[in-house]
Amino acid sequence: MKNQILADSVLNAVDSVIWWYGALFWLFIAVIALMVWMLP
């Protein structure tokens, strides 16, 4: 039973990390797009 709890927390951690990387990735894209758009 302990292994199941461990597996669940690992999956949750991986899920959070993937979500954060996804959010950071889109933020990065938005910043690049804004910089390009601001160029004269």
C-alpha positions in Angstrom: 0.0 0.0 0.0 2.9 2.3 0.8 4.2 1.9 -2.8 0.9 3.1 -4.2 1.0 6.3 -2.2 4.6 6.8 -3.3 3.6 6.3 -6.9 0.8 8.8 -6.6 3.0 11.5 -5.1 5.6 10.9 -7.8 2.9 11.2 -10.6 1.6 14.4 -9.0 5.1 15.9 -8.8 5.8 15.0 -12.5 2.4 16.5 -13.4 3.2 19.7 -11.6 6.7 20.0 -13.2 5.2 19.4 -16.7 2.6 22.1 -16.0 5.2 24.6 -14.8 7.5 23.9 -17.8 4.5 24.4 -20.1 3.6 27.7 -18.5 7.2 28.9 -18.6 7.5 27.9 -22.2 4.5 29.9 -23.3 5.6 32.9 -21.2 9.0 32.7 -23.0 7.3 32.6 -26.4 5.1 35.6 -25.4 8.2 37.6 -24.3 10.1 36.8 -27.6 7.0 37.7 -29.7 6.7 41.0 -27.8 10.3 41.8 -28.3 10.1 41.1 -32.0 6.9 43.1 -32.3 8.6 46.0 -30.5 11.5 46.1 -32.9 11.5 49.2 -35.2 
